[in-house]
Amino acid sequence: MAEQRLLVEGDTCWRTVEAERFAPIIDGADYLAHVKSAMLGAENRILLVGWDFDARTTFEPGRGTLPGPNQLGPFLFWLLWRRPHLKVYVLKTNLRLLSVFERYWYSIVPVEWLNRITSERMHLAVDGAHPTGAVHHQKVVVIDDAVAFCGGIDLTLGRWDTRDHDADNPGRRGGGESYGPRHEVAAVVDGPAAQALGELARDRWRQATGEELPPLGPGASVWPKHCEPALRNVEVGIARTLPSLPEREEVREVEALNLAAVAAARDVIYLENQYLASRGICEALADRLRERNGPEVIVVLPRTSESPLERESMDSARERMLRLLWEADEHDRLGVYWPAVPGGQSLYVHSKVVVIDDRFLRIGSSNLNNRSLGFDSECDLALEDSPDRADIRAHIADMRDGLLAEHLRLPLDSVRAEIRARGSILKAVDTLRGRSLRKFTPHMVSADAGPFAENDLMDPVRVPTSLAVSVASVAIAFVTWPLVKGAPGAWSVVRSVGKRVGLPI
């Protein structure tokens, strides 16, 4: 009996389209080099859509090997000078959240001024076409509608790192300051898949500015020069999250795809993510863990979030989700880890990856939190195996095992030999992990518990119906927290009772 397809247009994805070439890109050093390499071939249009951009972003720390300036801003102007027909469009989200800041770049410089003093072929815009409190989190680069990048990496400071993640790599400097090891994942496609991502990016530009950008006809290939395709002529799914607006219903393709993938797993679910805060996703994982013959679940997360606000909201929600999963792990099939580099420094995991057996791979911008499933905008790419495509299954397994080898700091062959010997990916990881992949424990996360987990103000499931209700829910959590913080699981009881009696919890 044939397995039910996971990629279903209009349900779990927006489009399924052919990529003439597909390649994953692991970590920021390769991503930045490949993006620059592809832009060097641009003739007509570069469209950059992201959460953030910084003109000081360095493509190759140290001595650059690619032509042109080594920083994003000077490079784009250099490229415009060399290509008389080229136009560049840069669209960043309104990080200040309020609509008044939509007219200002970094909330300081009026965008209109910037567009007047820069090249007439350089177009900058701030995208505030989202609900109050939401952000556009999609990260897409489209070049001549011929090649497109999609994933979790912004062209901003603090993203460059190699797969070695050496503790003191001098290349990890941004804005004059050093930063710690960082793990990222993205993908690049061409052909119809790139054209579809071009349509998505043009639609974002239209919503933000009112300007319609025409699609471009077939042109010369601008595939990055030293990027080896992993697959050719492969169907790729594009899944989105879009919040509801007065003129548009919400789109929850990412959530539907995640849930379908978890439900379909036979042997192993492998997740890498910045957050683990979605109760819906975690309850689906818990259901699989309770099954007697269900799949192993391996989750790789950062040890802590980057900012105080994230630690108060995302890490405290993660504490609850981990306890939910540990309680459900009746058959010892769960491993939740954080990577460390030699010397003990934690590796910040910013990747957003889902791998299901050797059947399914998702790479994109969406986190495993509520915002990414219904409040912020997101864009993911997904691969699904096909009965006549053993190369797809091999690549999906290569991707998972390669990521594990990176975190275990071991050769891929050694990791695979241990998997064969143990007959279990989870057992192999626990045998090999040493001090490079460390396990979360209940005692470790107990300090993360806090009153701001799972609230509609910081991590809403969808666009809140009332800002006042969201504020009230945070206030109730803050007031009741001293009463329940000493008893793990007590807040879940308070939350359940509160919802039954109509409290905004």
C-alpha positions as CSV (number, residue, x, y, z in Angstrom):
1,M,0.0,0.0,0.0
2,A,1.4,3.4,-1.0
3,E,2.1,5.9,1.7
4,Q,0.0,9.0,1.7
5,R,1.8,12.0,0.3
6,L,2.9,14.7,2.9
7,L,3.1,17.5,0.4
8,V,-0.4,18.5,-0.6
9,E,-1.0,21.8,-2.3
10,G,-3.5,24.0,-0.5
11,D,-3.1,22.0,2.7
12,T,0.5,21.3,3.8
13,C,2.1,23.5,1.2
14,W,1.4,26.4,-1.2
15,R,3.1,24.9,-4.2
16,T,5.0,21.8,-5.3
17,V,7.4,22.8,-8.1
18,E,10.4,21.3,-9.8
19,A,13.9,22.4,-8.8
20,E,16.3,21.7,-11.6
21,R,19.0,21.8,-8.9
22,F,18.7,21.6,-5.1
23,A,21.4,22.0,-2.5
24,P,21.3,22.4,1.3
25,I,23.7,24.9,2.7
26,I,25.0,24.3,6.2
27,D,26.3,27.2,8.3
28,G,26.8,30.8,7.4
29,A,30.3,30.7,5.8
30,D,29.1,28.7,2.8
31,Y,25.8,30.5,2.7
32,L,27.3,34.0,2.5
33,A,29.8,32.8,-0.1
34,H,27.2,31.1,-2.3
35,V,24.8,34.1,-2.1
36,K,27.6,36.5,-3.2
37,S,28.7,34.1,-6.0
38,A,25.1,33.9,-7.3
39,M,24.7,37.7,-7.1
40,L,27.8,38.1,-9.2
41,G,25.9,36.7,-12.1
42,A,22.8,38.9,-11.7
43,E,21.8,40.9,-14.8
44,N,18.3,42.2,-14.1
45,R,17.1,42.0,-10.5
46,I,18.2,41.0,-7.0
47,L,15.3,40.8,-4.5
48,L,16.3,40.4,-0.9
49,V,13.6,39.7,1.6
50,G,14.5,39.2,5.3
51,W,14.0,39.8,9.0
52,D,17.1,42.0,9.0
53,F,19.9,43.3,6.8
54,D,23.1,45.0,7.6
55,A,25.3,46.7,4.9
56,R,28.4,45.7,7.0
57,T,27.7,42.0,6.6
58,T,31.0,40.4,5.5
59,F,30.9,37.6,3.0
60,E,34.3,36.2,3.6
61,P,36.1,37.3,6.8
62,G,39.8,37.9,6.2
63,R,40.9,38.0,2.6
64,G,38.0,37.5,0.1
65,T,38.3,35.1,-2.8
66,L,35.3,36.3,-4.8
67,P,35.4,39.5,-7.0
68,G,34.0,42.7,-5.7
69,P,33.8,44.4,-2.2
70,N,33.6,42.0,0.7
71,Q,30.7,43.7,2.5
72,L,27.1,43.6,1.5
73,G,26.4,47.3,1.1
74,P,29.5,48.3,-0.9
75,F,29.1,45.1,-3.0
76,L,25.6,45.8,-4.1
77,F,26.5,49.4,-5.2
78,W,29.6,48.0,-7.0
79,L,27.4,45.5,-8.8
80,L,24.9,48.2,-9.8
81,W,27.8,50.2,-11.2
82,R,29.0,47.3,-13.3
83,R,25.5,46.1,-14.5
84,P,23.6,49.0,-16.1
85,H,20.3,47.1,-16.3
86,L,20.4,45.6,-12.8
87,K,17.9,46.7,-10.1
88,V,18.2,45.7,-6.4
89,Y,15.2,45.5,-4.0
90,V,15.8,45.2,-0.3
91,L,12.8,44.5,2.0
92,K,13.3,44.1,5.8
93,T,10.6,43.7,8.4
94,N,9.5,46.4,10.7
95,L,11.3,45.3,13.9
96,R,9.8,48.1,16.0
97,L,6.4,46.4,15.4
98,L,4.4,49.7,15.3
99,S,3.2,51.0,11.9
100,V,4.8,54.5,12.6
101,F,8.2,52.9,12.1
102,E,7.4,51.6,8.6
103,R,8.8,54.8,7.0
104,Y,12.2,54.5,8.8
105,W,15.2,52.3,8.2
106,Y,16.3,51.0,11.6
107,S,13.7,53.3,13.1
108,I,16.0,56.3,12.5
109,V,16.6,57.2,8.9
110,P,13.5,57.9,6.7
111,V,13.4,55.3,3.9
112,E,12.4,58.0,1.5
113,W,15.7,59.8,2.2
114,L,17.7,56.7,1.7
115,N,16.1,56.0,-1.6
116,R,16.8,59.5,-2.8
117,I,20.5,59.5,-1.9
118,T,21.3,56.0,-3.1
119,S,21.3,54.7,-6.7
120,E,18.0,55.1,-8.5
121,R,18.3,51.4,-9.1
122,M,18.6,50.6,-5.4
123,H,15.2,50.3,-3.7
124,L,14.8,50.0,0.1
125,A,11.6,49.3,2.0
126,V,10.4,48.4,5.5
127,D,7.6,45.9,5.5
128,G,4.9,46.6,8.1
129,A,2.1,44.6,6.4
130,H,1.5,42.4,9.4
131,P,-0.5,42.6,12.6
132,T,0.7,44.6,15.5
133,G,3.3,42.6,17.4
134,A,4.0,40.3,14.5
135,V,7.1,40.3,12.2
136,H,7.9,39.0,8.7
137,H,10.4,36.2,9.4
138,Q,10.8,34.9,5.9
139,K,14.4,34.9,4.6
140,V,14.5,34.7,0.8
141,V,17.0,35.8,-1.8
142,V,15.9,35.7,-5.5
143,I,18.3,36.5,-8.3
144,D,16.9,37.1,-11.8
145,D,14.0,34.7,-10.9
146,A,16.6,32.0,-11.9
147,V,18.1,31.1,-8.5
148,A,16.6,31.4,-5.0
149,F,17.9,30.9,-1.5
150,C,15.5,30.1,1.4
151,G,16.2,29.2,5.0
152,G,16.9,30.6,8.4
153,I,19.8,32.9,7.6
154,D,19.6,36.7,7.4
155,L,22.2,38.8,5.5
156,T,23.1,40.6,8.7
157,L,25.9,40.6,11.4
158,G,26.7,37.6,13.5
159,R,25.7,34.9,11.0
160,W,29.1,33.7,9.6
161,D,30.6,30.5,11.0
162,T,32.1,27.3,9.6
163,R,31.0,23.8,10.2
164,D,34.0,23.3,12.6
165,H,32.6,26.0,14.9
166,D,36.0,26.5,16.5
167,A,35.7,28.3,19.9
168,D,37.9,31.2,18.9
169,N,37.6,31.6,15.2
170,P,38.7,35.2,14.4
171,G,36.2,35.3,11.5
172,R,33.3,35.5,13.9
173,R,33.2,39.3,14.3
174,G,30.4,41.6,13.4
175,G,30.2,45.4,13.9
176,G,33.6,45.2,15.6
177,E,32.5,42.7,18.2
178,S,33.1,38.9,18.4
179,Y,30.2,36.5,18.8
180,G,30.0,32.8,19.7
181,P,29.7,29.7,17.5
182,R,26.5,29.6,15.5
183,H,24.8,26.8,13.5
184,E,22.6,27.7,10.5
185,V,20.9,25.8,7.6
186,A,19.4,27.1,4.3
187,A,18.9,25.8,0.8
188,V,19.3,27.0,-2.8
189,V,17.2,26.0,-5.8
190,D,16.8,27.0,-9.4
191,G,14.3,26.4,-12.2
192,P,10.5,26.6,-11.5
193,A,11.2,26.5,-7.8
194,A,13.2,29.7,-8.0
195,Q,10.5,31.3,-10.1
196,A,7.9,30.4,-7.4
197,L,10.0,31.9,-4.7
198,G,10.4,34.9,-6.9
199,E,6.6,35.2,-7.0
200,L,6.4,35.0,-3.2
201,A,9.1,37.7,-2.8
202,R,7.4,40.0,-5.4
203,D,4.1,39.6,-3.6
204,R,5.8,40.6,-0.3
205,W,7.2,43.7,-2.1
206,R,3.8,44.6,-3.5
207,Q,2.1,44.3,-0.1
208,A,4.7,46.5,1.5
209,T,5.0,49.2,-1.1
210,G,2.1,48.9,-3.5
211,E,4.5,48.4,-6.4
212,E,4.1,45.5,-8.8
213,L,7.3,43.9,-10.0
214,P,7.0,41.9,-13.2
215,P,8.2,38.3,-13.4
216,L,11.3,37.8,-15.4
217,G,11.6,35.5,-18.4
218,P,14.2,32.6,-18.6
219,G,17.8,33.8,-18.5
220,A,21.3,32.6,-18.0
221,S,22.0,30.4,-15.0
222,V,23.4,32.2,-11.9
223,W,23.9,29.1,-9.8
224,P,26.7,29.7,-7.3
225,K,30.0,28.6,-8.8
226,H,31.3,26.2,-6.1
227,C,28.0,24.9,-4.9
228,E,27.5,21.2,-5.8
229,P,23.8,20.3,-6.3
230,A,22.7,17.5,-4.1
231,L,19.7,16.6,-6.3
232,R,18.5,17.4,-9.8
233,N,15.1,17.6,-11.2
234,V,13.4,17.1,-7.9
235,E,10.0,18.2,-6.7
236,V,10.1,20.8,-3.9
237,G,7.3,21.9,-1.6
238,I,7.0,25.5,-0.5
239,A,5.1,25.9,2.8
240,R,4.2,29.2,4.4
241,T,2.8,30.8,7.5
242,L,0.9,34.1,6.9
243,P,-1.1,35.8,9.7
244,S,-4.7,36.9,9.1
245,L,-5.3,40.4,7.9
246,P,-8.5,42.2,7.1
247,E,-8.1,41.3,3.4
248,R,-6.6,37.8,3.9
249,E,-7.3,34.7,5.9
250,E,-4.4,33.1,7.8
251,V,-2.2,30.5,6.2
252,R,-1.0,27.7,8.4
253,E,0.7,25.4,5.9
254,V,3.9,25.1,8.0
255,E,1.9,23.8,11.0
256,A,-0.1,21.4,8.9
257,L,3.1,20.0,7.3
258,N,4.9,19.6,10.6
259,L,2.0,17.7,12.1
260,A,1.6,15.5,9.0
261,A,5.3,14.7,9.1
262,V,5.4,13.8,12.8
263,A,2.3,11.6,12.3
264,A,3.9,9.8,9.4
265,A,7.3,8.9,11.0
266,R,8.2,5.2,11.3
267,D,11.7,5.1,12.8
268,V,13.1,8.5,13.7
269,I,12.1,12.1,14.0
270,Y,15.1,14.5,13.9
271,L,14.6,18.1,14.8
272,E,16.9,21.1,14.9
273,N,15.4,24.4,16.0
274,Q,16.0,27.6,17.8
275,Y,12.9,27.1,20.0
276,L,10.7,24.3,21.3
277,A,7.6,26.1,22.5
278,S,4.6,25.0,20.4
279,R,2.3,22.9,22.5
280,G,0.5,21.6,19.4
281,I,3.7,20.2,17.9
282,C,4.9,18.9,21.3
283,E,1.7,17.1,22.0
284,A,1.9,15.4,18.6
285,L,5.5,14.3,19.5
286,A,4.3,13.1,22.9
287,D,1.6,11.0,21.3
288,R,4.2,9.3,19.1
289,L,6.5,8.7,22.2
290,R,3.6,6.9,24.0
291,E,3.2,4.4,21.2
292,R,4.8,1.1,22.0
293,N,6.5,0.9,18.6
294,G,6.7,4.5,17.7
295,P,9.7,6.4,16.3
296,E,12.7,7.7,18.2
297,V,12.7,11.5,18.7
298,I,15.9,13.4,18.6
299,V,15.9,17.2,19.2
300,V,18.9,19.6,19.0
301,L,18.4,23.0,20.5
302,P,20.5,25.9,21.8
303,R,21.3,25.7,25.5
304,T,19.7,29.1,26.1
305,S,18.1,31.8,24.0
306,E,20.0,34.9,23.0
307,S,18.1,37.8,24.6
308,P,16.5,38.3,28.1
309,L,13.0,38.5,26.5
310,E,13.5,35.2,24.6
311,R,14.8,33.6,27.8
312,E,11.7,34.7,29.8
313,S,9.2,33.6,27.1
314,M,10.8,30.9,24.9
315,D,13.0,29.2,27.4
316,S,10.3,29.1,30.0
317,A,7.9,27.6,27.4
318,R,10.6,25.1,26.4
319,E,10.8,24.0,30.1
320,R,7.1,23.1,30.0
321,M,7.3,21.3,26.6
322,L,10.3,19.3,27.7
323,R,8.5,18.1,30.8
324,L,5.6,17.1,28.6
325,L,7.9,15.1,26.4
326,W,9.8,13.5,29.3
327,E,6.5,12.4,30.9
328,A,5.4,10.9,27.6
329,D,8.7,9.0,27.0
330,E,7.4,5.7,28.4
331,H,9.7,3.6,26.1
332,D,13.0,5.5,26.3
333,R,13.0,6.8,22.8
334,L,13.6,10.5,23.4
335,G,16.9,12.5,23.3
336,V,17.0,16.3,23.6
337,Y,20.5,17.8,23.3
338,W,22.5,21.0,23.1
339,P,25.8,21.1,21.2
340,A,29.0,22.3,22.8
341,V,32.4,23.1,21.2
342,P,35.8,22.2,22.8
343,G,36.2,24.1,26.0
344,G,32.5,23.8,26.8
345,Q,31.1,26.9,25.1
346,S,27.6,26.2,23.8
347,L,26.9,26.3,20.0
348,Y,23.9,28.5,19.3
349,V,21.5,26.5,17.2
350,H,19.5,28.8,14.9
351,S,18.7,26.2,12.2
352,K,15.1,25.1,11.5
353,V,15.2,21.5,10.2
354,V,12.8,18.6,10.3
355,V,13.9,15.1,9.1
356,I,11.5,12.2,9.1
357,D,13.2,8.8,8.5
358,D,14.7,8.9,5.0
359,R,11.4,10.2,3.7
360,F,11.0,13.9,4.4
361,L,13.2,17.0,4.9
362,R,12.2,20.5,5.7
363,I,14.5,23.5,5.8
364,G,13.3,27.1,6.3
365,S,12.6,30.0,8.5
366,S,9.9,28.6,10.8
367,N,10.6,27.9,14.4
368,L,8.9,25.4,16.6
369,N,7.0,28.1,18.5
370,N,3.5,29.4,18.2
371,R,4.4,32.6,16.4
372,S,5.9,30.7,13.5
373,L,2.7,28.6,13.0
374,G,0.2,31.4,12.8
375,F,1.3,34.9,13.7
376,D,4.6,35.8,11.9
377,S,5.2,35.1,8.2
378,E,7.4,32.1,7.4
379,C,8.7,30.2,4.3
380,D,10.0,26.7,4.3
381,L,11.2,24.3,1.5
382,A,10.5,20.6,1.8
383,L,11.6,17.4,0.0
384,E,9.6,14.2,0.0
385,D,10.8,10.8,-1.2
386,S,9.4,9.1,-4.3
387,P,9.2,5.4,-5.1
388,D,11.4,5.8,-8.1
389,R,14.0,8.2,-6.5
390,A,16.4,6.4,-4.3
391,D,18.7,9.4,-4.6
392,I,16.1,11.5,-2.6
393,R,16.0,9.0,0.2
394,A,19.8,8.8,0.3
395,H,20.1,12.6,0.4
396,I,17.6,12.9,3.3
397,A,19.6,10.3,5.3
398,D,22.9,12.0,4.4
399,M,21.5,15.3,5.6
400,R,20.4,13.9,9.0
401,D,23.5,11.9,9.6
402,G,25.8,14.7,8.4
403,L,24.2,17.1,10.9
404,L,24.6,14.6,13.7
405,A,28.3,14.1,12.7
406,E,28.8,17.9,12.8
407,H,27.4,18.1,16.3
408,L,29.2,15.0,17.5
409,R,32.4,16.3,15.9
410,L,33.1,13.0,14.3
411,P,33.5,11.7,10.7
412,L,30.3,10.7,9.0
413,D,31.5,7.2,8.5
414,S,32.1,6.8,12.2
415,V,28.6,7.9,13.0
416,R,27.0,5.6,10.4
417,A,29.1,2.6,11.6
418,E,27.8,3.2,15.2
419,I,24.2,3.5,13.9
420,R,24.5,0.1,12.2
421,A,26.1,-1.5,15.2
422,R,23.5,-0.2,17.6
423,G,20.5,-0.6,15.3
424,S,19.3,2.8,16.6
425,I,20.2,6.4,15.9
426,L,19.4,7.5,19.4
427,K,21.6,4.8,21.0
428,A,24.4,5.7,18.6
429,V,24.1,9.3,19.5
430,D,24.2,8.6,23.3
431,T,27.2,6.3,22.8
432,L,29.2,8.9,20.7
433,R,28.2,12.2,22.1
434,G,30.9,12.6,24.7
435,R,31.0,16.2,25.7
436,S,30.1,17.6,22.3
437,L,26.4,16.9,22.4
438,R,25.0,17.3,25.9
439,K,21.7,16.2,27.2
440,F,19.0,18.4,28.7
441,T,17.8,17.2,32.1
442,P,14.9,18.2,34.3
443,H,17.2,19.7,36.8
444,M,19.0,21.7,34.1
445,V,15.8,23.3,32.8
446,S,14.1,23.9,36.2
447,A,15.8,27.4,36.3
448,D,14.1,28.3,33.0
449,A,10.6,28.1,34.4
450,G,8.9,31.4,34.5
451,P,5.5,33.2,34.4
452,F,5.8,34.4,30.8
453,A,5.6,31.0,29.0
454,E,2.8,30.2,26.6
455,N,1.2,33.6,26.6
456,D,-0.7,35.3,23.8
457,L,1.3,38.5,24.1
458,M,4.8,37.1,23.4
459,D,4.1,33.9,21.5
460,P,0.5,33.9,20.2
461,V,-0.9,30.9,18.4
462,R,-2.6,33.3,15.9
463,V,-3.5,37.0,15.7
464,P,-5.0,37.8,19.1
465,T,-8.7,38.8,19.1
466,S,-8.0,41.4,21.8
467,L,-4.8,43.0,22.9
468,A,-6.4,43.7,26.3
469,V,-7.1,40.0,26.8
470,S,-3.5,39.2,25.9
471,V,-2.2,41.7,28.5
472,A,-4.6,40.3,31.0
473,S,-3.3,36.7,30.5
474,V,0.3,37.9,31.1
475,A,-0.9,39.7,34.3
476,I,-2.7,36.6,35.6
477,A,0.4,34.4,34.9
478,F,2.6,36.9,36.7
479,V,0.3,37.0,39.8
480,T,-0.2,33.3,40.1
481,W,3.4,32.3,39.3
482,P,4.7,32.6,43.0
483,L,1.9,30.1,44.0
484,V,2.9,27.4,41.5
485,K,6.6,27.8,40.7
486,G,7.7,25.4,43.4
487,A,5.6,22.5,42.0
488,P,6.5,21.3,38.5
489,G,3.3,20.8,36.5
490,A,1.2,22.9,38.8
491,W,0.9,25.7,36.2
492,S,-0.6,23.3,33.7
493,V,-3.4,22.6,36.2
494,V,-4.0,26.3,36.8
495,R,-4.0,26.9,33.1
496,S,-6.5,24.1,32.5
497,V,-8.9,25.2,35.2
498,G,-8.6,28.9,34.2
499,K,-9.5,28.1,30.6
500,R,-12.6,26.1,31.7
501,V,-13.9,29.0,33.7
502,G,-13.2,31.5,30.9
503,L,-10.0,33.2,32.2
504,P,-7.6,34.5,29.5
505,I,-4.8,32.1,30.4
